[in-house]
Amino acid sequence: MTGQRVNVEEQRLLRQALRRANDGIARNARGADALVLLCECGDPACRERIGLTSEEYELCRRSEVCLFVAPGHDDLEAVLLARGARFVAVQPGAGDRAR
């Protein structure tokens, strides 16, 4: 794990902000075949970008708990929802740091 450990509440707030940012990116890219989004692992030091298709994005975002993370940034407690060539979609586990 890179960066400092953050408490669960800070991580939740960071993930919410990243999700809102990614949702805005996707909204502005409507009609595009591919998206480049920010990793939602919750590590404040993470600067990874992930690539996925608009279809992959829409499928995962149907779930309120789905997070997009870079490969290797998911945690053992996270539930795997989908895996693409350049991303992993997870549902965080209890007390999880998706990275």
KALIN-V551156 format. One record per pair of residues at least 24 apart in sequence whose C-alpha atoms are under 10 Angstrom apart, sorted by the first residue. I is the first residue (numbers start at 1). GAP is how many residues later the second one is. D is the distance in whole Angstrom. If there is no record, write none. Layout:
I,GAP,D / I,GAP,D
//
This chain:
1,42,8 / 1,44,10 / 1,45,10 / 1,71,10 / 1,72,8 / 1,96,10 / 1,98,7 / 2,41,8 / 2,42,9 / 2,43,7 / 2,44,7 / 2,97,9 / 3,40,7 / 3,41,7 / 3,42,5 / 3,43,8 / 4,39,8 / 4,40,8 / 4,41,8 / 5,37,10 / 5,38,8 / 5,39,9 / 5,40,10 / 5,92,9 / 6,36,9 / 6,37,8 / 6,38,8 / 6,91,9 / 7,88,9 / 7,90,9 / 8,34,9 / 8,86,10 / 8,87,7 / 8,88,8 / 8,89,8 / 9,86,10 / 10,32,9 / 10,33,10 / 10,34,9 / 11,29,10 / 11,30,9 / 11,31,5 / 11,32,7 / 11,33,8 / 11,85,9 / 11,86,8 / 11,87,9 / 12,29,10 / 12,30,7 / 12,85,9 / 13,29,9 / 14,26,8 / 14,27,9 / 14,28,6 / 14,29,8 / 14,30,8 / 15,24,9 / 15,25,6 / 15,26,7 / 15,27,5 / 15,28,9 / 15,29,10 / 15,52,8 / 15,53,10 / 15,83,10 / 16,24,9 / 16,26,9 / 16,51,10 / 17,25,10 / 18,24,8 / 18,49,9 / 18,50,10 / 19,42,10 / 19,47,10 / 19,48,8 / 19,49,9 / 22,35,10 / 22,46,9 / 23,34,9 / 23,38,9 / 26,28,8 / 26,31,8 / 26,32,9 / 29,25,9 / 30,24,8 / 36,50,10 / 37,31,8 / 37,32,9 / 37,33,10 / 37,50,10 / 38,30,8 / 38,31,8 / 38,32,9 / 39,28,8 / 39,29,6 / 39,30,5 / 39,31,6 / 39,32,9 / 39,34,8 / 39,48,9 / 39,49,10 / 40,26,10 / 40,27,6 / 40,28,6 / 40,29,5 / 40,30,8 / 40,33,9 / 40,34,10 / 40,49,10 / 40,50,10 / 40,58,8 / 40,59,9 / 41,26,8 / 41,27,7 / 41,28,5 / 41,29,8 / 41,31,10 / 41,32,6 / 41,33,7 / 41,34,9 / 41,49,9 / 41,51,9 / 41,55,10 / 41,56,7 / 41,57,5 / 41,58,6 / 42,25,10 / 42,27,9 / 42,31,9 / 42,54,10 / 42,55,7 / 42,56,7 / 42,57,7 / 43,30,9 / 43,54,8 / 43,55,8 / 43,56,7 / 46,24,10 / 46,27,9 / 46,53,10 / 48,25,10 / 49,37,9 / 49,38,9 / 50,34,10 / 50,35,10 / 50,36,6 / 50,37,6 / 50,38,9 / 51,33,9 / 51,34,8 / 51,35,6 / 51,36,7 / 52,32,7 / 52,33,8 / 52,34,7 / 52,35,7 / 52,36,10 / 53,31,9 / 56,26,9 / 56,27,10 / 56,28,8 / 56,31,10 / 56,33,9 / 57,32,9 / 60,29,7 / 60,30,9 / 61,28,10 / 63,28,9 / 64,27,9 / 65,24,10 / 65,25,8 / 65,26,6 / 65,27,8 / 66,24,6 / 66,25,5 / 66,26,8 / 67,24,6 / 67,25,8 / 67,31,9 / 68,30,10 / 69,29,8 / 69,30,8 / 70,28,10 / 70,29,9 / 71,28,10 / 72,26,9 / 72,27,7 / 73,24,9 / 73,25,6 / 73,26,4 / 74,24,4 / 74,25,5 / 75,24,5
//
